[in-house]
Amino acid sequence: MKKQAHVISHSHWDREWYLPYEKHHCLEVEFMDRLLETLEADPDFRSFHLDGQTIMLDDYLQVRPEKRELVEKLVREKRLYAGPWYILQDEWLTGSESNLRNLETGMREASRYGNVSKVGYFPDSFGNMGQAPQILLDAGIDCAAFGRGVKPTGFNNEVGETDNFTSQYSEMFWESPDGSRILGVLFANWYNNGMEVPTEPEEARKYWEGKLAGALKFASTDKLLFMNGCDHQPVQTDLSKALKTAAGLYPDIDFIHSNFMDYFQSLKEDCREDLAVIKGELRSQETDGWYTLANTASSRIYLKQMNARCEALFVRAAEPLAAMAYEWGMEYPHDLLAYGWKTLMQNHPHDSICGCSVDAVHREMVTRFEKAEQVALHIIEESLSYLAGHMDSRGFRERDGEAVPFFVVNPTGYRKSQTAEAVLTVKKYPFQGSTVAACLEKAQKEKLPAYRIVDRAGNTVPGRVEELPYAFGYDLPKDRFRNAYFCRKVRVTLEVEDMDPFTLESFCLLPAGEEEEKSSGESLFTGDNTMENKWLSCRVNSNGTVDITHKESGVTYREAVMLEDTRDIGNEYIYFKPAGEPPILSKEAKPVIRVVEDTPLRAAVRAEITMEIPVSADERLAGEIRDLVEFKNRKAGSSRETLSMTVAVTYILERVGRGLRAEVEFDNQALDHRLRILVKTGLDTPWHYADSIFEVAKRSNTVSPVWENPCNAQHQQLFVNVHESGCGMTIANKGLNEYEILPGEENTMALTLHRGVREMGDWGDFPAPQAQCLGRQKKEFMLIPHGGEKDLYRSYEEAYAYTSPLWISKTESTEGNIPDHFTSLKWSGKTLLWTAWKVQEETGDFIFRVFNASEEPDRLKLETEKRVYRSNVLGEKKEALPDKETGVRGCGIFTAGLA
């Protein structure tokens, strides 16, 4: 039987990278024009793979709308292959639900164009999520092609020559932690091993001798894959001629202008049974470690923080709040959510969210994040307004005519205990029917009563109400012109403990008597700079670190939050410390320490730590960058000139909080450096656990024997954990995606707060001065010590809950159809973590999703009057669940539909 050479035409199209988006956009229009001309003019040019993403078509038709009919025709005829993704995302730095929205949007969009390319396509992802096989299989996709995570890939897409990688063959089975398995193909010779095929026989023979030998070295069958393209590669318009030349030179080989669907179908027919099974995450841990590109997790951290905020707003506020309002009659904002998600996902390509592009790219990203945030906040505001406008608050009004009703809502799938805050308008002085001067006078003179907070039963709730100065405001009614006014506001702070998921609870402000005005409750301070609640005792040390004692386990974590600063002479992709230079630690610091809050609800201590650090790398670095010296061969060191950098760490303990919150602020004026916090655990374990994509990934604390890189920084989503039997530490974060476990007696957890470099890196000299991230910065994280297994999973829930607040809104109506207390859905599971509560566009049904954070199976129980069925990750109906209870396999993702 003849060998087959499957040649797939493609172009890996980074929307933005070493050029700004619009420059790449203009080039893409030119590229697509030529591609469509080629497809129309040459019937032997059978098809083209549009890089696994549909946004290429959206971007093209934005400029060439008249080409839509032709594009749709070519997609239907399977000559253009689009999807299954909307964009080619970085899997590690975009959240679990973002990865799914990307797939769901891409498959929906590709279907509208006429056909979905059903191959999991990850050509240049900087490693691959371990749950990809499970996600793809659930979406009806049983194969994937990927370029990284298994074999070393270095500078300018050069593939390492070592034979030491996870699979003997380029074909392998890829298995998720739950056991889901798909057929995977590694671009062992990269995704350009069939580019620019010669048409002249003599040149073609030399070309194919090398290319065929390279493919045969790794192929497990006679079905060989050749990728005809590369980054922004123009269409090879004479490919048909080139393949005819090849066929004449090699009559024993069928040269096929192919596509992934046909290639994988052919491969499956001849698949070996002894293929390697690679399991879980593909992170290049069995390589020398230099080009894992994990340090993109700390490049331009401000982007990661903005992304984390936007994802939290969409997934843990806008979607579930809209679903809660939809249950009571509000129209679900499908179109706005689709627009908002698309805007956000346009920042998720790997060269974008990874922060490894030129400055112009990342300036535009900031604007996109702001736009996405505005959409999410609008949906949140509209949902809260609907609930407020249709709520029955007669109970409060009848109790006291001066009552100011409001509600608190937990739109997440987690129990939440926290001190919640909001500013409420209690008096308005409308301009309409009056004068601005008269309204101003009323606002200035009126004295507000002292308020107390009460719940539905009339019980006083722990909290405080602070009167604020008068202010201007306005309303935007749905049925008439805007209404401007002066108003009086109060800041409400109240304590909420163990609030159920998807729950709304009503409260009100009532005028307080003299005795009620007095603060009640004891301080959380039990000594100098020592704060305690029923779970933790936290003492801020004289050097600015903190000793945290977990009362139940009796374990104390000493000198946590030590600051560490080092030089970085690498680039946006890779951190590299000058050889022989020790880190600068805050161990001997003498900070200014003071109490900044002391109430019965919350205590806070601020340590202002000053460190003397080099102003930059020395003068050698500029020359080495200009001469394209590979980062690991650079000899630059630190400048002898230094500056003083003050880092303010505020430790915050709430009475109902299971963790110690930390806010770190500094004004960065130094170049070429990395700043981290260190948390010594002292725990004896070879493993740690990182929140990843629908998985709490178990990772080794040590590197493989072939690893060379002194840095083994890794990605996380919302937390990282180190534990042994009976105790452990979870560190939750808001947009701080890089951590490292420093093995040894202490098993120290290192969390990166800042990394500044001066160049993009990779294949040329691309200056990126704004990657130094100069100016004022604020970072947030929470230390959550815990006890045994049950407490371990509760710490994971706390980490998830930390990333989103409770929402508070003033009630506007007195009579309505919405009760002043309700829970949309009750659910339970021991080791399950919630990720989604939304409404499916195609069915109008509710979608609820969890994943199992344990390797052991668990049971999910839903308490609802709705009909329940198993869905897939795309929201499609599967079998009914009449008992509203089901098993969830270890590491399984489970999606339920509720109708």
Steps between C-alpha positions, in 0.01 A plus 500: 500500500629845409611751756284810517633855533216715635586862423276745687509863398471747786639820647543541874338839534589688817257792498761715672856434602815669368269739311189675635159350435395730216825444310449124523133559414588681177744223412230242568260671257770480235569138594132401484450674168779290351370183664148542362638578156710182513209283613281633220766481228654162584260206558800282593575731793253306706482670837654731756506472880423836664715434805223343707327834567193674360607855579715506187176503300342766722805723465509456122129564447521812713696652210362289212129449589421434132701175522268337757304297245820362346650425840189312615493304172864392542441403864194292406699332223774417753764695317539745785521345847415723797471428872454334737637797697399864480863600560815299569526563872772451753347217700680569829430872533131492407252356746312172484177655376691729261646192333151357465344825375777508241411151380125558520522831314735360236283198428186713490663753265655235274163326475341826390766535231413149381729238659704436816854367484487237771861473602637635826760732356781630724784581259701740717342498846768532766411159639159337514235460769457150635123500463506573124417137408200495734372837377547416133348155527195640678463746210515220241866540406722190530834624367747782552817643348750695709850642480630538855499335838665171403820583310729803542433791263732799520611824338314592178300173502810282487417144609753328725690206357489293819328163484408530867134590495183346634388305193706299253259599223338820388169317541387415852196468719435797724307428818341735750520428874145359489599240237354675193725414206546645154747449216768768505760602244808697594655729242830323566663694216290808577205637305719618213646167385325530164528872429620647170506175304719536186351447155826429313601130509862535606422737785192299593699176532741659751207652686302178530798287592538701818130548570406136449786381718398741775138383495588130483726539805196555721205354305335183632321432168547562130266801525740796514398854590651809338387845606515738205534833679638679806450824691317748274613289205364618161300249299712278279307561179701246298457214745299290253792511259746424780305190606487374141876537486535305823270225375718462190814473711354251752252269325484278813350785703154653464532875540163627616397861542316410817312634801498394864171314475626276221844465654371385837247266341781341299721486809233326708469225240866415542555591865743288704385350828834560672492878477611679813233638730589846626298605799375836616681829461763545229749738664834395349616376840712228334714754313794718601248759619635802316208547260188402694408871472336475843634844593246660270278453806686793661554719195292820525309381804260794468346318202446186706337705775262666255417164347433342838265784590311473170469122521373526857246763397363289214511152655438570869271805472350603165392154379363365830333830597334515159392136547353582842308795353395291197335257740269786604420625151793707375608439143840329506759721321644235265616750237670732749675208666615366163636844409669543836656154490628555146655830601668334796615197300666724243757557777551125552730396212832378639707795378243736650407376847852364547631855481763406241436750222610852417368785711236617251325162523465518875383860502208393282435206731443738790223669303342163416506396864333828595231446236435142614483615862247770410275241331519266799427782746203612289350150510560483876338840551199410285452168680522658845266779386244247379510311828479828698213629288286187533560410865234498768643714780172581675613326818775754558294801394209404724736460796642851467420767243860619506637153424753476218467144366786336314611151413822303491542234235751218467495409130775240529481127564687532830407579857637843572610654827632851474466860607301652215496869410289722277403865459122552507305811404250575777371844393459665159429867417394496131566804284176441313229729642755692704825690453855381531563755774199388703597135470856579600382686809282207609782251447742714699269567794310176554621293790479126450406280794748256645414162354518142618481193275225244556411174327156374394425380853581839649829389653786747505779389269868563584619789292527876474346780295713803410342824379664638185507857362229611258566416135364541150319206341264407220259229390445375145134390487398256227200710395597865540786751502779473754442632848779689677513572872705565807492218751609378837677167530624265769768236496362175638735237642343178624610155593368204302577150622452174306260647244367223277579488127269676254319670788344843549443627853331828597598751766413857579635811666294629791555811710699399806446601860781644708596164646484336160741756356777375725737252346461147630744211493861452590813589307676224309833623640629288788846655527748725320440449127329168576155427356282199578169347404365153570714340226826695490750690710717737297797694638680754282873474571748784534638435148154522339441127461214325677472190719169323437369234737218276386322432827335168414816330375732690734746566215679835479641631172782732599633806317248470218499770231876554491587724203756383243643715220733384219625634167343372177708518181262279305200611298121496501501123448778389736635608837878480534700612802865604458726214601633513854288790624315422824141619553430806715271405791302709748605277791701776667263783408388752759161609370254753636214293644164645603140399557276635222164348602366378831129413510309201633457383140847547363859575597786612281873561549720675244876440471694745283818315401785682329748300292817623334515349150698564177343755268539261203726249333843630401592651163591163345135395469413757229783376277415134553138564402609697193733216395224237549697315768278218626380582851679210672834604348480859625769629739330819617466553872348758733576869488706630789257790538212427738170650604269464798170327426230502767259208493191542718339173611160526667381191687121481543316257725119489509308357794328249269800442272681168475796664327735793549467746214803694380518811285843599369563847359816654357619759251737316267777718358763225455571322172575136421386329818258255658326539837345203681359413840621184673289286731691227684273203569739262677280217370651164405350405163635440147183643340303818472162579342418783262162621382500446125234460231217294655764327707698530819820372345739289706856607417841392621706732719818383325613503136593216267865386461531673160380839631764778486314827560557631856143634491202264508223759516158368405147614419204515731147626471344599834720323757795277582511260793760302696375250758585190693272284711300721734622846396596722209507845345297632206593835343218658300570784259343763279684491168836378631548197276865411565628304797791273580551238767853522639565142617701410803427489870265798483307428173469876459223639281610796286240728342611750234373856550701679230734422213644773279708452184600715204442280192240272348749222419468201266628543145629859480565832666162634609530768771217503756572779749148488646562137603700651789160581658609824664273688738260425782380144539268306728495121540255291700514149640374302799673246723263219602649249747288188540467171684420153367330380183157660551667827592729467197210511255338779698820701450461450124144634524625797701760572232232500230263710711779753571510607134150651494301714745147492631280751317276752677214703356237732644145372455293737289147355519256426778289244317629246252503134404849427634519392867744679728693175548558217256755241389507414130669164541628287784773250430747286687817302439804430716781563252319684221586856396239713325581689178179606320133598547357650184225466241561312175428703186359215291263353761427768759590243767723566799854357485683399818858372494745356751823302487640249743814631668581150628622185327227313688137497381242721668124548484320811383155570643277778367199625696261658252146472369632519144558199276868407495700337223863435423635744246835523326744790508316659206169505686344224287244271663598145587323253731250598769588489870164432665656457846686832465806324635793349318852374546789712377810299420837600641625812317178503300324805358124485538247728331133489596210659314193615691174559317 
